[in-house]
Amino acid sequence: MIRRPPRSTPLYSSAASDVYKRQIQWMGDNEIANNYVRKGMFHWYNVEWEKAYSFFSGALEEDPTLFAPHVVLSWLSDGEAKKIHKEKAKQLVKGKNENSQLFVSILDLEGPDNAIKRNELWSKMHDIEPDGGFINHMYAWTIQDRKERINEFENFLQQEKEDGDTYFHILNALGYAYYNIDDKEKAKYYLDEYVRVYAGGYNSHDSLGEYFYNEKDYKSALVHYEKALQQYPFSNSANNKVKELREKLGKK
């Protein structure tokens, strides 16, 4: 999802134009491609990699001049495909704005050793455009201090709710963030809420399944992983876990 200008701002006003000049320039003139990008971003936010890959690939089929889908496809690919997407992103971003350039530059900072540098870049992008939904999400995810990360996501969640924007993915992020500091009660609360508001997604059930799996409640985990497969039968994570859990529980 691309964040909108404030609702009081006319779509074609100079204020709206200034906002778009600061955001990552995800889209072009082909509205079919743009719709694919929007859907790809939604599934990327929700950690539904398979669907995100399909939609971003579709966007490039419709508009081969887009650079940003290549960045995400590089993250989702390995080997030669990863290299190709990375090089195409660098070629196609030429002439774009500062945040677009910074977005592509992150491709040169992969791996755990560059985690702090990645956060520094997302922080810079966030300073340039604090209302960028994708930027805010990635900035929060890359904060190294776990409690600071939670605080940023809590603020982000409140803002998205106030703006009437989609916030499902932030519930998921908070569920994992609280689990990582061993606050399992809050982790469960957010993951339950994620399933409630995004019952038709597959990652919501996958995430709650992982919670139960980590808590060794394998029967409950299997229920949610199977629900994930009902929503999307091609989920690699859910397929692998269902197979493992059925073996653990002695089911065929």
C-alpha positions as CSV (number, residue, x, y, z in Angstrom):
1,M,0.0,0.0,0.0
2,I,1.3,3.5,-0.9
3,R,0.3,6.0,1.8
4,R,-2.0,8.8,0.5
5,P,-1.5,12.5,1.0
6,P,-3.7,13.8,3.9
7,R,-7.3,13.6,3.0
8,S,-7.7,17.3,3.1
9,T,-5.1,17.6,0.3
10,P,-6.4,17.7,-3.2
11,L,-4.9,14.8,-5.3
12,Y,-3.3,17.1,-7.8
13,S,-2.3,19.9,-5.5
14,S,1.4,21.0,-5.1
15,A,1.4,19.5,-1.6
16,A,0.4,16.1,-3.0
17,S,3.1,16.4,-5.7
18,D,5.7,17.2,-3.0
19,V,4.7,14.1,-1.1
20,Y,5.1,11.8,-4.1
21,K,8.4,13.4,-4.9
22,R,9.7,12.2,-1.5
23,Q,8.3,8.7,-1.7
24,I,9.8,5.6,-3.3
25,Q,8.6,5.9,-6.9
26,W,7.0,2.5,-7.2
27,M,4.7,3.1,-10.1
28,G,4.5,4.4,-13.6
29,D,1.9,5.3,-16.2
30,N,0.5,1.7,-16.7
31,E,-2.4,1.4,-14.3
32,I,-2.5,-2.4,-14.7
33,A,1.1,-2.6,-13.6
34,N,0.4,-0.2,-10.8
35,N,-2.4,-2.4,-9.5
36,Y,-0.1,-5.4,-9.5
37,V,2.4,-3.4,-7.5
38,R,-0.2,-2.4,-4.9
39,K,-1.2,-6.1,-4.5
40,G,2.4,-7.2,-4.4
41,M,3.1,-4.7,-1.6
42,F,0.1,-5.8,0.4
43,H,1.3,-9.4,0.3
44,W,4.9,-8.4,1.0
45,Y,3.7,-6.6,4.1
46,N,1.9,-9.7,5.2
47,V,4.8,-12.0,4.6
48,E,3.0,-13.9,1.8
49,W,6.1,-14.2,-0.3
50,E,4.6,-16.5,-3.0
51,K,1.8,-14.1,-3.8
52,A,4.1,-11.1,-3.6
53,Y,6.5,-12.7,-6.1
54,S,3.6,-13.4,-8.5
55,F,2.2,-9.8,-8.4
56,F,5.6,-8.1,-8.7
57,S,6.5,-10.3,-11.6
58,G,3.2,-9.4,-13.2
59,A,3.9,-5.7,-12.8
60,L,7.1,-6.1,-14.7
61,E,5.4,-8.0,-17.5
62,E,3.0,-5.0,-17.9
63,D,5.7,-2.3,-17.4
64,P,9.3,-3.4,-17.8
65,T,10.5,0.2,-16.9
66,L,9.6,-0.2,-13.2
67,F,12.6,-0.5,-10.8
68,A,11.1,-1.1,-7.4
69,P,9.6,-4.5,-8.1
70,H,13.1,-5.7,-9.1
71,V,14.3,-4.8,-5.6
72,V,11.6,-7.0,-3.9
73,L,12.1,-9.8,-6.4
74,S,15.9,-9.7,-5.7
75,W,15.1,-10.2,-2.0
76,L,12.9,-13.1,-2.9
77,S,15.3,-14.8,-5.3
78,D,18.5,-16.7,-5.3
79,G,21.5,-17.2,-7.6
80,E,21.4,-15.7,-11.1
81,A,17.8,-14.5,-10.8
82,K,18.8,-12.5,-7.7
83,K,21.7,-10.9,-9.6
84,I,19.6,-10.0,-12.6
85,H,16.9,-8.3,-10.5
86,K,19.6,-6.4,-8.6
87,E,21.3,-5.1,-11.8
88,K,18.0,-4.2,-13.4
89,A,16.9,-2.2,-10.3
90,K,20.2,-0.2,-10.5
91,Q,19.8,0.5,-14.2
92,L,16.1,1.5,-14.0
93,V,16.4,3.8,-10.9
94,K,18.5,6.3,-12.7
95,G,16.9,9.7,-12.7
96,K,14.6,8.9,-9.8
97,N,14.3,10.7,-6.5
98,E,16.6,10.4,-3.5
99,N,14.4,7.8,-1.6
100,S,14.2,5.7,-4.7
101,Q,18.0,5.8,-5.0
102,L,18.5,4.9,-1.4
103,F,16.0,2.0,-1.7
104,V,18.0,0.4,-4.5
105,S,21.3,1.0,-2.6
106,I,20.1,-1.3,0.2
107,L,20.7,-4.2,-2.2
108,D,24.4,-3.7,-1.6
109,L,23.9,-4.1,2.2
110,E,22.7,-7.7,2.5
111,G,23.6,-10.1,5.3
112,P,23.6,-9.8,9.2
113,D,26.8,-7.8,9.2
114,N,25.1,-4.9,7.5
115,A,22.0,-4.8,9.7
116,I,22.9,-1.5,11.4
117,K,23.8,0.1,8.0
118,R,20.4,-1.0,6.6
119,N,18.6,0.6,9.5
120,E,20.6,3.8,9.0
121,L,19.5,4.0,5.4
122,W,15.8,3.3,6.3
123,S,16.1,5.9,9.0
124,K,17.4,8.5,6.5
125,M,14.5,7.6,4.1
126,H,12.1,7.9,7.0
127,D,13.4,11.4,7.7
128,I,12.9,12.4,4.1
129,E,9.3,10.9,4.0
130,P,7.9,10.1,7.5
131,D,4.5,9.3,6.0
132,G,5.8,6.6,3.6
133,G,4.0,3.4,4.6
134,F,6.5,1.0,3.2
135,I,9.4,3.1,4.5
136,N,7.9,3.3,8.0
137,H,7.3,-0.5,8.0
138,M,10.9,-1.3,7.0
139,Y,12.4,1.3,9.2
140,A,10.6,-0.2,12.2
141,W,11.6,-3.7,11.3
142,T,15.3,-2.8,11.1
143,I,15.5,-1.1,14.5
144,Q,18.1,-3.1,16.5
145,D,16.8,-2.5,20.0
146,R,13.8,-4.7,20.5
147,K,11.8,-2.4,22.8
148,E,12.4,0.6,20.5
149,R,11.2,-1.5,17.6
150,I,8.0,-2.4,19.5
151,N,7.4,1.3,20.4
152,E,7.8,2.3,16.7
153,F,5.4,-0.4,15.6
154,E,2.9,0.6,18.3
155,N,3.0,4.2,17.1
156,F,2.7,3.1,13.5
157,L,-0.3,1.0,14.3
158,Q,-2.1,3.8,16.0
159,Q,-1.4,6.2,13.1
160,E,-2.6,3.7,10.5
161,K,-5.8,3.2,12.4
162,E,-6.4,6.9,12.7
163,D,-5.8,7.4,9.0
164,G,-8.1,4.5,8.1
165,D,-5.3,2.6,6.4
166,T,-4.7,-1.1,6.4
167,Y,-2.8,-2.2,9.5
168,F,-3.0,-6.1,9.4
169,H,0.7,-6.5,8.8
170,I,1.6,-4.4,11.9
171,L,-0.3,-6.7,14.1
172,N,1.8,-9.6,12.8
173,A,5.0,-7.6,13.4
174,L,4.0,-6.8,16.9
175,G,3.1,-10.4,17.6
176,Y,6.6,-11.5,16.7
177,A,8.3,-8.5,18.4
178,Y,6.6,-9.3,21.7
179,Y,7.4,-13.0,21.4
180,N,11.0,-12.1,20.9
181,I,11.1,-10.3,24.3
182,D,9.3,-13.2,25.9
183,D,6.0,-11.4,26.4
184,K,3.9,-14.3,25.2
185,E,0.6,-12.8,26.4
186,K,0.9,-9.8,24.2
187,A,2.3,-11.8,21.4
188,K,-0.8,-14.1,21.5
189,Y,-3.1,-11.1,21.7
190,Y,-1.7,-9.5,18.5
191,L,-1.5,-12.7,16.6
192,D,-5.1,-13.5,17.5
193,E,-6.1,-10.1,16.4
194,Y,-4.2,-10.6,13.1
195,V,-6.3,-13.7,12.4
196,R,-9.5,-11.9,13.3
197,V,-9.0,-9.0,10.9
198,Y,-7.2,-10.9,8.2
199,A,-9.0,-14.3,8.3
200,G,-8.9,-14.6,4.5
201,G,-5.1,-14.4,4.4
202,Y,-2.7,-17.3,4.8
203,N,0.1,-15.8,6.7
204,S,-2.2,-14.8,9.6
205,H,-2.9,-18.5,10.3
206,D,0.7,-19.4,9.5
207,S,1.9,-16.9,12.2
208,L,-0.5,-18.1,14.8
209,G,0.5,-21.7,13.9
210,E,4.1,-20.8,14.5
211,Y,3.2,-19.4,17.9
212,F,1.6,-22.7,18.9
213,Y,4.4,-24.7,17.3
214,N,7.0,-22.8,19.4
215,E,4.9,-23.4,22.5
216,K,4.8,-27.1,21.6
217,D,1.0,-27.1,21.3
218,Y,1.3,-29.1,18.1
219,K,-2.5,-29.9,17.7
220,S,-3.4,-26.1,17.7
221,A,-0.4,-25.4,15.4
222,L,-1.6,-28.0,12.9
223,V,-5.1,-26.5,12.9
224,H,-3.8,-23.1,11.9
225,Y,-1.3,-24.4,9.4
226,E,-4.0,-26.4,7.7
227,K,-6.2,-23.2,7.7
228,A,-3.3,-21.4,6.0
229,L,-3.3,-24.1,3.3
230,Q,-7.1,-23.7,2.8
231,Q,-6.5,-20.1,2.0
232,Y,-3.5,-20.7,-0.2
233,P,-2.4,-24.3,-1.0
234,F,0.9,-23.2,-2.4
235,S,2.4,-21.8,0.8
236,N,5.8,-23.4,1.2
237,S,5.9,-22.7,5.0
238,A,2.5,-24.1,5.7
239,N,3.0,-27.2,3.5
240,N,6.3,-28.0,5.2
241,K,4.9,-27.5,8.7
242,V,1.7,-29.6,8.0
243,K,3.8,-32.5,6.9
244,E,6.1,-32.2,9.9
245,L,3.2,-31.9,12.4
246,R,1.2,-34.8,11.0
247,E,4.3,-36.9,11.5
248,K,4.8,-35.7,15.0
249,L,1.1,-36.4,15.9
250,G,1.0,-39.7,14.1
251,K,-1.5,-38.6,11.5
252,K,-1.6,-39.6,7.8
